[in-house]
Amino acid sequence: MAVQLDALPPVTPAERSTARPPRRYRLSRLDEKYSPYLYIAPFFLLFGVFGAYPLAYTFWVSLHDWDLLAAEHPFVGGENYTRLLADPDFWHSVVNTLGIFVISTVPQLFAALWLASLLNRRLRARTTWRMAVLVPNVTSTAAVAIVFGVLFGRQFGMINWLLDLVGVDAIDWKSNRFASWVAISAMVDWRWTGYNALIFLAAMQAIPRDLYESAAIDGASRARQFWKITVPLLKPTIIFAVIVSTIGGLQLFTEPRMFHSGTNPIRGGPLRESQTMTMYMFENAFAPHYNFGYGSAVAWLLFALIAIVAAINVVILRRLGGTDGPARVRRPRKERTR
């Protein structure tokens, strides 16, 4: 018996819109919509436990007179911040931190750009050279501080010996404030220049070679190609390196702490010649004061300083960088042919 298909009632548009899709299709849509949140959730959970919660708890502690050896911690509000803003030792540490940061970070980034440009060329044993620039970064900080402490020694240091060859008197690097900034900055630059150079090198290798070939055909020199093509296209990477260097430079602790290895080294010298904000925070939060509330206030002002300096650096780089694309290289003028 034949079945007549024409006898089945037609499906109206309203019924088609209300019909439920297959279960497999619904599960696929749910997976596509919510699985990215599931993948990134572990990071935010860990950040909430080990980052956001300690940050909020530190702010809560900074509002109390929190002596680590006391049983009670009375609430004092903004008294710790008021005392801190009137503390000359705190402002002394702020000046030291900013001074060492400027002296170390600016030459470091320029040297890293220049080194990355050299490593981006066709060299023999390129992999060996690229791995070698990372050796200072994996060296123990204590060993680096010991070596640089000997190099910048007052009596038998090699730096003073070299200065004596050119007629410059010996410098007491650990007792002079600006000299200690220079010595610590040299230590920081030696450790981190290669690290930043590899970051810039990875970004340089993503730049199309056609741009350089076209610029070379137009007569642009290698230096002009670097400033007109490489640097503009590296602007996002440069901003990233500046922000990371700002965070690390303003949180400097180990290098100045190890450079002054005498009595009470957490002070950064007898007259606090190179005491940074992190060292001042440690001095107040732990031995010998054990004032955790005051140290937490220092930590929060350091956090605010890092945010302000990083924002200023990003604004300056964006204004100096102009557009994100490479600058147009002008062709040399040709003589008109009659």
C-alpha positions in Angstrom: 0.0 0.0 0.0 1.5 3.3 -1.0 1.7 6.1 1.5 0.7 9.5 0.2 3.3 12.1 1.3 1.0 14.9 0.3 -1.4 13.9 3.0 1.1 15.0 5.8 0.3 18.5 7.2 2.9 21.2 6.3 5.1 22.6 9.1 4.3 26.2 9.8 7.1 28.8 10.5 5.8 29.2 14.0 6.2 25.5 14.7 9.6 25.5 13.1 10.8 28.3 15.4 9.5 26.5 18.5 11.0 23.2 17.6 13.9 22.2 20.0 17.2 21.6 18.4 18.8 18.2 18.8 20.6 17.5 22.1 24.0 17.1 20.4 23.6 20.6 18.9 22.7 22.1 22.2 25.7 20.6 24.0 27.9 21.9 21.2 26.6 25.4 21.7 27.1 25.2 25.4 30.6 23.9 25.0 31.5 26.7 22.6 30.0 29.4 24.8 31.2 28.4 28.3 34.3 26.2 27.8 36.6 29.3 27.4 35.6 30.5 30.9 36.3 27.0 32.3 39.8 27.0 30.7 40.8 30.3 32.2 39.1 29.8 35.6 42.1 28.1 37.2 44.3 31.1 36.7 41.8 33.5 38.2 41.1 31.1 41.1 44.8 30.9 41.9 45.2 34.7 41.5 42.2 35.3 43.8 43.8 33.0 46.5 47.4 34.1 46.2 47.0 37.6 44.7 43.8 39.4 45.3 43.1 38.1 48.8 46.6 39.0 50.2 46.4 42.4 48.5 43.1 43.2 50.2 44.2 41.7 53.5 47.4 43.9 53.4 45.2 47.0 52.9 43.1 45.9 55.9 46.3 45.4 58.0 47.6 48.8 57.0 44.5 50.4 58.8 45.6 48.9 62.1 48.4 49.2 64.6 49.5 45.7 63.9 52.4 44.7 66.1 53.5 41.2 65.3 54.4 40.6 69.0 51.1 42.0 70.4 47.9 40.1 71.0 45.5 42.9 70.0 45.6 45.1 66.8 43.6 48.3 67.3 42.1 50.0 64.3 43.8 53.3 63.6 42.3 54.2 60.1 44.7 56.3 58.0 47.1 57.1 60.8 49.8 54.8 59.3 49.6 56.6 55.9 49.7 60.0 57.6 52.8 59.1 59.6 54.3 57.6 56.5 53.9 60.7 54.3 55.6 62.7 57.0 58.4 60.3 57.4 61.7 61.6 55.9 63.2 58.1 55.8 60.3 56.9 53.6 60.8 59.8 51.1 64.6 59.0 51.2 63.8 55.5 50.1 61.4 56.8 47.4 64.2 58.9 45.9 66.6 56.0 46.1 64.1 53.7 44.4 63.3 56.1 41.5 67.0 57.0 41.1 68.2 53.4 40.8 65.2 52.7 38.6 65.9 55.4 36.0 69.7 54.7 35.9 69.2 51.0 35.4 66.1 50.7 33.3 66.7 53.3 30.6 70.2 52.1 29.5 69.0 48.5 29.9 66.2 48.8 27.4 68.3 50.7 24.8 71.1 48.1 25.2 68.5 45.3 24.9 67.2 46.8 21.6 70.7 47.1 20.2 71.6 43.6 21.3 68.5 42.1 19.8 69.2 43.9 16.6 72.6 42.3 16.4 71.3 38.8 17.3 68.6 39.1 14.6 71.3 39.2 11.9 72.7 36.2 10.1 75.5 35.2 12.4 77.5 32.0 12.8 76.3 29.9 15.8 73.3 32.2 16.3 71.7 29.8 18.7 74.8 29.8 20.9 75.0 33.6 21.0 71.3 33.8 21.9 71.6 31.3 24.7 74.7 33.1 26.0 72.9 36.4 26.7 70.6 34.6 29.1 73.4 33.2 31.3 73.6 36.3 33.6 69.8 36.0 34.3 70.2 32.4 35.5 73.2 33.2 37.7 72.6 33.3 41.4 71.9 36.8 42.6 74.0 36.3 45.7 77.0 35.3 43.5 76.4 38.3 41.3 76.3 40.7 44.3 79.5 39.2 45.7 81.4 39.6 42.4 80.1 43.2 41.8 80.9 44.0 45.5 84.5 43.1 44.8 84.6 44.9 41.4 83.3 48.1 43.1 85.6 47.8 46.2 87.1 51.0 47.6 90.7 49.7 48.0 91.2 46.9 45.6 88.3 47.1 43.2 88.9 46.7 39.5 86.6 49.7 38.7 88.7 52.1 40.8 91.8 50.6 39.3 90.6 51.4 35.8 89.6 54.9 36.9 93.0 55.4 38.3 94.5 54.6 34.9 92.7 57.6 33.4 93.5 59.9 36.3 90.3 59.7 38.3 90.4 59.4 42.0 89.1 56.3 43.8 85.4 56.4 44.5 83.9 54.9 47.7 81.0 53.2 45.9 79.2 52.0 49.1 79.4 55.3 51.1 78.5 57.7 48.3 74.8 57.8 47.5 74.9 58.4 43.7 77.9 56.1 43.3 76.0 53.3 45.0 73.1 53.9 42.6 75.4 53.5 39.7 77.0 50.3 41.1 73.6 48.7 41.8 72.3 49.7 38.4 75.3 48.1 36.7 74.5 44.9 38.5 70.8 45.0 37.5 71.7 45.8 33.8 74.1 43.0 33.7 71.5 40.5 34.8 68.4 41.7 32.9 69.6 43.1 29.6 69.9 39.7 27.9 66.4 38.7 29.1 64.8 41.8 27.5 66.9 41.3 24.4 65.4 37.9 23.8 61.9 39.4 24.2 62.7 42.0 21.6 64.4 39.4 19.4 61.2 37.2 19.4 59.2 40.2 18.3 61.7 41.2 15.6 61.5 37.8 14.0 57.8 38.3 13.4 58.4 41.4 11.3 58.1 40.6 7.5 61.4 40.6 5.7 59.7 42.2 2.7 59.6 45.6 4.5 63.4 45.6 5.0 64.0 44.5 1.4 61.8 47.2 0.1 63.5 49.8 2.3 66.9 48.6 1.2 65.9 48.9 -2.5 64.7 52.5 -1.8 68.2 53.3 -0.4 67.5 53.3 3.3 70.5 52.5 5.5 70.4 49.8 8.2 70.1 52.4 10.9 67.2 54.1 9.2 65.5 50.8 8.7 65.9 50.1 12.5 64.3 53.4 13.6 61.7 53.6 10.9 60.6 50.0 10.6 61.8 47.9 13.6 61.1 50.3 16.5 57.5 51.3 15.4 56.5 47.7 14.9 58.0 46.8 18.2 56.0 49.4 20.1 53.6 46.9 21.8 56.6 44.8 22.9 58.5 47.8 24.1 55.5 48.9 26.2 55.3 45.4 27.7 59.1 45.4 28.5 58.8 48.9 30.0 55.9 47.8 32.3 57.7 44.6 33.4 60.9 46.6 34.0 59.0 49.2 35.9 57.5 46.6 38.2 60.8 44.9 38.8 62.8 48.1 39.1 60.6 49.7 41.7 60.5 46.4 43.7 64.3 46.1 43.8 65.5 44.4 47.0 68.1 41.7 46.6 70.8 43.6 44.7 71.0 46.6 47.1 70.6 44.3 50.1 73.5 42.1 49.0 75.6 45.1 47.9 75.7 46.4 51.4 76.7 43.4 53.4 78.0 45.2 56.5 76.2 45.9 59.8 72.4 46.1 59.5 72.4 45.8 55.7 68.7 46.3 55.4 69.3 50.0 55.9 71.3 50.1 52.6 74.4 51.6 54.1 75.2 53.7 57.2 73.2 56.7 56.0 70.7 54.7 53.9 72.6 55.5 50.7 70.7 52.9 48.7 67.8 51.8 50.8 64.8 51.1 48.5 61.1 51.1 49.3 61.0 47.3 49.6 64.0 47.4 52.0 62.3 50.1 54.1 59.1 48.1 54.1 61.0 45.0 55.3 62.8 47.0 58.0 59.5 48.2 59.5 57.3 45.1 59.0 59.9 42.7 60.4 63.1 43.1 62.5 63.8 45.3 64.3 60.4 47.1 64.5 57.8 44.4 63.8 55.2 47.0 62.9 53.2 45.1 60.3 50.6 47.8 59.8 53.2 50.4 59.0 55.0 48.1 56.6 51.7 47.2 54.9 51.1 51.0 54.3 54.5 51.2 52.7 53.6 48.2 50.5 50.4 49.9 49.3 52.1 53.2 48.5 54.7 51.2 46.6 51.8 49.6 44.7 50.4 53.1 43.9 53.8 54.3 42.8 54.3 51.4 40.4 50.9 52.0 38.9 51.5 55.7 38.4 55.0 55.3 36.9 53.9 52.5 34.6 50.9 54.6 33.3 53.2 57.6 32.7 55.7 55.4 30.8 52.9 54.0 28.6 51.5 57.4 27.8 55.0 58.7 26.9 55.7 55.7 24.7 52.3 56.1 22.9 52.9 59.7 22.2 56.5 59.2 21.0 55.6 56.1 19.0 52.9 57.7 16.9 51.1 55.2 14.7 51.5 51.4 15.2 52.6 50.8 11.7 56.1 51.4 10.3 57.0 54.8 9.1 57.2 55.4 5.4 60.8 55.5 4.2 61.3 58.2 1.6 62.9 57.3 -1.6 66.0 59.3 -2.6 65.3 61.9 -5.2 66.3 61.0 -8.7 67.6 63.4 -11.2 65.1 64.3 -13.8 65.9 63.0 -17.3 65.3 65.4 -20.1 
